[in-house]
Each structure stands twice: as C-alpha cells, then as structure tokens.
Amino acid sequence: MLSPDELERYARHIVLRDVGGPGQAALKRASVLVIGAGGLGAPALMYLAAAGVGTLGVVDDDVVSLSNLQRQVIHTTPDIGRHKVESAAERISALNPHVRFVGHATWLNADNALSLIGDYDLVLDGSDNFSTRYLVSDACFFAKRPLITAALGTFDGSLTTIRAHETNEQGEFNPTYRCLFPEAPPPGTVPACAEAGVMGALAGVLGSMMALEAIREIVGFGDGLVGRLLMIDARAMRFETLRYGRDPANPLNGDGPVIADLSAHRD
C-alpha cells in the first residue's frame, strides 16, 4: 500500500496509464543492486530513488575524490575523502526517505558476487572495467537475475539488458554479455577514464537511461533492450540500436557450455 505522502510524491507516475498505482506499488516492492556509485551509478541511483524503488543497494569500495565531481552528481564537495556508499546514502535519504538504502563498501569478486546479487531483484552494472562486467554478467546468469549493463566512453556510450537465464518465444536462451563481447580487449587498448577523459553530462544521460530501463523492467511497459544494444554518439547527437543474438558457441549458455561457476574469475 502507498501512504498519502507517497501518493502525492509519485502522483505524476500514478497518472501515467502504463504505470498507475499497480506499477508504483511494484516499484516499491522492488530491490535493485547498482554496481558502482560513479559516473553511471550516481544518476541511476538518484532517479531510481526518486521513482520510489523500495530497496537500493550499492557496491562500491571507493572514496570520493575531487575529480569525481565533474560527473558523479550524487556526491558533493564536502564528501571528498568519504566512502561513496556513505555520501550516496545521505543523498538518497534526503531525496526520498521511503527508500531503503544498503551500502556494500566492498570490492565485488568471485567470492561475494552471488550472495550480493542474489539478494536483489535486478542488477545495474555501472562499472568501468571489463573484468567486473564479465563477473557481474556471469553471476547474474547463475543467480537468475536480469542485468542492465552500460559502458561509457569519451563521447560515446552503450546500454543493453541481459536476461541470459531466460528463454525467448522460440524456447532458446537469450543472448549473454559474452555473445555481444566474446573477449575483452587486450590490456592497454582501451584507455581509462583518467587518461582519455569523459564528458560528464553524457554520464548523466546514460545513467538516467539505465534507471529508465530498470523502471521499465520492474513495471513492465514497452519493449526492453534484451538482444538490443543502444549506442549513443554524443558528438553527432545520434542514437542507434544494434540487434544481437545468442552465440551458440558462447561458453555460458551456448550449445556446449563450459562455464559452470565463477571460479575462472578468481585471481
């Protein structure tokens, strides 16, 4: 049930025909885990909290630095030196006290990924490296949790939804992250954010779109991004969508799967 305060707070959602009271109640019941309270996670968390998602969890063991503030809008100047999960908790509580926040000030790894992910209904991956993205996607497959994953470049970004543990209308497994990216780029070929730079406002756009896709997944309206990669070119202000399918040779849910657990992600 929604309280009188919540009915007023979410009034603009409730009057939407595709959301309404049942959709808003679904958001209140939902739990979402966000990997990273950085450039993508920060705006995603803000909009998910504003939307009334009942429980928000964040995995991030980093502290706020001055260079973060150009794009990580959930943190402020007085937060420099604090754990990101602490400053995110305060901002979310101030924005919407109806949201339960759970901070996991730890590094996601093969030993804790399944237990962390298994406690939530939906996962958003805003991490900035391929090793974490593969770990999260594999863990979501084994935990049977949908995954919304995004990547941010200098003036470009991409977004897709992975439901590799489920089948499509033809009875075939949906594609995995490994179907889209069979192998990570060789080390050193993709420069880090600190080297190449990143447009802060683009992180806001892509993080907000992650939140929108999460809300759509929870409420159940429209067409999702399973099997579709949304690509953004901020220089040309162009959005394109690429369709991709399951690779029968992928090692996770292919015709001859060889990945049975997360042991390959251990150092």
C-alpha positions as CSV (number, residue, x, y, z in Angstrom):
1,M,0.0,0.0,0.0
2,L,1.1,3.5,-0.7
3,S,0.9,6.1,2.0
4,P,-0.8,9.5,1.4
5,D,2.7,11.1,1.2
6,E,3.8,8.5,-1.4
7,L,0.6,9.1,-3.4
8,E,1.4,12.7,-3.6
9,R,5.1,12.2,-4.2
10,Y,4.5,9.8,-7.1
11,A,1.4,11.5,-8.5
12,R,3.0,12.1,-11.9
13,H,3.8,8.4,-12.2
14,I,0.4,7.2,-11.0
15,V,-1.5,9.2,-13.6
16,L,0.6,7.6,-16.4
17,R,-1.5,4.9,-17.9
18,D,1.4,2.5,-18.3
19,V,2.4,2.8,-14.6
20,G,-0.6,3.7,-12.4
21,G,-1.0,2.5,-8.8
22,P,0.0,-1.1,-9.6
23,G,3.2,0.0,-11.3
24,Q,4.1,2.3,-8.5
25,A,3.4,-0.5,-6.0
26,A,5.7,-2.8,-8.0
27,L,8.5,-0.2,-7.8
28,K,8.0,0.0,-4.0
29,R,8.3,-3.8,-3.7
30,A,11.4,-4.0,-6.0
31,S,15.0,-4.2,-4.9
32,V,17.8,-3.1,-7.2
33,L,21.6,-3.5,-6.8
34,V,23.8,-0.9,-8.5
35,I,27.4,-1.8,-9.1
36,G,29.4,1.4,-8.7
37,A,28.3,4.8,-7.3
38,G,30.3,6.6,-10.0
39,G,29.5,8.3,-13.3
40,L,26.8,5.9,-14.3
41,G,25.7,4.7,-10.9
42,A,25.2,8.2,-9.5
43,P,22.4,9.4,-11.8
44,A,20.9,6.0,-11.9
45,L,20.6,5.9,-8.1
46,M,19.1,9.4,-8.0
47,Y,16.4,8.6,-10.5
48,L,15.6,5.1,-9.0
49,A,15.3,6.7,-5.6
50,A,13.1,9.5,-6.9
51,A,11.0,6.9,-8.7
52,G,10.3,5.0,-5.4
53,V,12.2,1.8,-5.8
54,G,11.8,0.2,-2.4
55,T,15.4,-1.0,-1.8
56,L,18.5,0.3,-3.4
57,G,21.8,-1.5,-2.8
58,V,25.2,-0.1,-3.9
59,V,28.5,-2.0,-4.2
60,D,31.5,0.4,-4.2
61,D,34.6,0.4,-2.1
62,D,36.0,3.7,-3.4
63,V,36.1,7.1,-1.7
64,V,35.0,10.4,-3.2
65,S,37.8,12.5,-4.9
66,L,37.6,16.0,-6.4
67,S,37.9,14.7,-10.0
68,N,34.8,12.6,-9.5
69,L,32.5,15.6,-9.0
70,Q,32.5,16.5,-12.7
71,R,30.1,13.7,-13.4
72,Q,29.3,11.8,-10.2
73,V,26.4,14.0,-9.1
74,I,25.3,12.0,-6.1
75,H,28.4,13.3,-4.2
76,T,29.3,16.9,-3.2
77,T,32.4,18.8,-2.4
78,P,32.2,18.2,1.4
79,D,32.1,14.5,0.7
80,I,35.7,14.4,-0.6
81,G,37.5,11.6,1.2
82,R,34.3,9.8,2.4
83,H,33.2,6.4,1.2
84,K,31.0,6.7,-1.8
85,V,28.4,4.5,-0.2
86,E,28.1,6.8,2.8
87,S,27.6,10.0,0.7
88,A,25.2,8.2,-1.6
89,A,23.2,7.0,1.4
90,E,22.8,10.6,2.7
91,R,21.8,12.0,-0.7
92,I,19.2,9.3,-1.3
93,S,17.7,9.6,2.2
94,A,17.4,13.4,1.7
95,L,15.7,12.8,-1.7
96,N,13.3,10.1,-0.7
97,P,13.1,8.8,2.9
98,H,10.8,6.0,1.7
99,V,13.7,4.2,0.1
100,R,15.8,1.7,2.0
101,F,19.4,2.0,1.2
102,V,22.0,-0.7,1.6
103,G,25.7,0.2,1.2
104,H,28.2,-2.5,0.4
105,A,31.6,-0.9,0.9
106,T,33.5,-3.8,-0.7
107,W,35.1,-4.8,-4.0
108,L,32.9,-7.2,-6.0
109,N,34.7,-10.5,-6.5
110,A,34.0,-14.2,-7.3
111,D,33.6,-15.0,-3.6
112,N,30.8,-12.4,-2.8
113,A,29.1,-11.8,-6.2
114,L,26.5,-14.5,-6.0
115,S,25.5,-13.7,-2.4
116,L,25.3,-10.0,-3.1
117,I,23.4,-10.3,-6.4
118,G,21.1,-13.0,-5.1
119,D,19.6,-10.6,-2.5
120,Y,18.2,-8.3,-5.2
121,D,15.6,-8.5,-8.0
122,L,17.6,-6.6,-10.6
123,V,21.2,-5.5,-11.2
124,L,22.6,-2.4,-12.8
125,D,26.3,-2.5,-13.8
126,G,28.0,0.8,-14.0
127,S,31.5,-0.5,-13.5
128,D,34.4,0.8,-15.6
129,N,36.3,-2.3,-16.5
130,F,35.7,-5.5,-18.5
131,S,36.7,-7.9,-15.8
132,T,34.0,-6.7,-13.5
133,R,31.4,-6.6,-16.3
134,Y,32.1,-10.3,-17.2
135,L,32.0,-11.2,-13.5
136,V,28.7,-9.4,-13.0
137,S,27.1,-10.9,-16.1
138,D,28.2,-14.4,-15.3
139,A,27.0,-14.0,-11.7
140,C,23.6,-12.7,-12.8
141,F,23.2,-15.8,-15.1
142,F,23.9,-18.2,-12.2
143,A,21.8,-16.2,-9.8
144,K,19.0,-15.9,-12.4
145,R,18.8,-12.1,-12.1
146,P,18.2,-9.7,-15.0
147,L,21.1,-7.3,-15.7
148,I,21.2,-3.8,-17.2
149,T,24.7,-3.0,-18.2
150,A,26.2,0.1,-19.7
151,A,29.6,1.4,-20.8
152,L,30.8,4.9,-21.1
153,G,33.5,6.3,-23.5
154,T,34.8,9.8,-24.0
155,F,31.8,11.0,-26.2
156,D,30.0,7.7,-26.6
157,G,28.1,5.1,-24.6
158,S,26.1,1.9,-24.8
159,L,23.4,0.2,-22.9
160,T,21.7,-3.2,-23.1
161,T,19.7,-5.6,-20.9
162,I,20.8,-9.2,-20.3
163,R,18.3,-12.0,-19.4
164,A,20.6,-14.9,-20.4
165,H,19.0,-17.2,-17.8
166,E,15.6,-17.0,-19.6
167,T,14.4,-18.2,-23.0
168,N,12.7,-16.3,-25.8
169,E,9.4,-17.1,-27.6
170,Q,11.2,-19.8,-29.6
171,G,12.4,-21.6,-26.5
172,E,16.0,-20.5,-27.0
173,F,18.2,-18.9,-24.3
174,N,18.5,-15.1,-24.6
175,P,22.0,-13.8,-25.5
176,T,24.6,-13.3,-22.9
177,Y,27.1,-10.4,-22.4
178,R,29.6,-12.9,-23.9
179,C,27.6,-13.1,-27.1
180,L,27.9,-9.4,-27.5
181,F,31.6,-9.2,-26.4
182,P,33.2,-12.7,-26.7
183,E,36.5,-11.5,-25.4
184,A,37.8,-8.4,-23.5
185,P,40.0,-6.1,-25.5
186,P,43.7,-6.7,-24.9
187,P,45.1,-4.8,-21.8
188,G,46.1,-1.2,-22.7
189,T,43.9,-0.9,-25.8
190,V,41.0,0.9,-24.1
191,P,42.3,3.9,-22.1
192,A,41.0,4.5,-18.7
193,C,38.8,7.5,-17.9
194,A,41.7,9.3,-16.2
195,E,43.7,9.0,-19.4
196,A,41.1,9.6,-22.1
197,G,38.6,11.8,-20.2
198,V,34.8,11.6,-20.3
199,M,32.0,14.1,-20.9
200,G,30.3,14.5,-17.6
201,A,26.8,15.2,-19.0
202,L,26.9,12.1,-21.1
203,A,27.3,10.0,-17.9
204,G,24.2,11.7,-16.7
205,V,22.3,10.8,-19.9
206,L,23.4,7.2,-19.9
207,G,22.9,6.7,-16.2
208,S,19.4,8.1,-16.4
209,M,18.7,5.7,-19.3
210,M,19.8,2.8,-17.1
211,A,17.3,4.0,-14.5
212,L,14.6,4.3,-17.1
213,E,15.3,0.8,-18.4
214,A,15.2,-0.5,-14.8
215,I,11.8,1.1,-14.2
216,R,10.5,-0.3,-17.4
217,E,11.7,-3.8,-16.4
218,I,10.1,-3.5,-13.0
219,V,6.8,-2.0,-14.1
220,G,6.6,-4.0,-17.4
221,F,5.7,-1.4,-20.0
222,G,7.1,-1.1,-23.6
223,D,9.9,-3.0,-25.3
224,G,13.1,-3.7,-23.4
225,L,16.7,-3.9,-24.6
226,V,17.1,-7.7,-24.4
227,G,19.0,-8.6,-27.6
228,R,19.4,-4.9,-28.5
229,L,22.4,-2.6,-27.9
230,L,21.6,1.1,-27.7
231,M,24.6,3.2,-28.7
232,I,25.0,6.9,-28.2
233,D,27.3,9.2,-30.2
234,A,27.3,12.5,-28.3
235,R,29.4,14.3,-30.9
236,A,26.7,13.8,-33.5
237,M,23.8,13.6,-31.0
238,R,22.9,10.3,-32.6
239,F,21.2,7.2,-31.1
240,E,21.4,3.9,-32.9
241,T,20.2,0.4,-31.9
242,L,22.1,-2.8,-32.9
243,R,20.3,-6.2,-32.7
244,Y,22.4,-9.1,-31.5
245,G,21.6,-12.7,-30.9
246,R,22.7,-15.7,-28.9
247,D,26.0,-17.2,-30.0
248,P,25.7,-21.0,-29.9
249,A,29.4,-21.1,-29.2
250,N,29.3,-18.8,-26.1
251,P,30.7,-20.6,-23.1
252,L,27.9,-19.7,-20.7
253,N,24.5,-20.8,-22.2
254,G,25.7,-22.0,-25.6
255,D,25.3,-25.4,-27.1
256,G,28.3,-26.7,-25.2
257,P,28.6,-24.5,-22.1
258,V,31.9,-24.8,-20.3
259,I,31.5,-22.1,-17.5
260,A,29.7,-23.8,-14.6
261,D,30.7,-21.3,-11.8
262,L,32.6,-18.2,-11.0
263,S,36.0,-19.9,-10.4
264,A,37.5,-18.5,-13.5
265,H,37.1,-15.0,-12.1
266,R,39.4,-15.8,-9.1
267,D,42.9,-14.5,-9.3
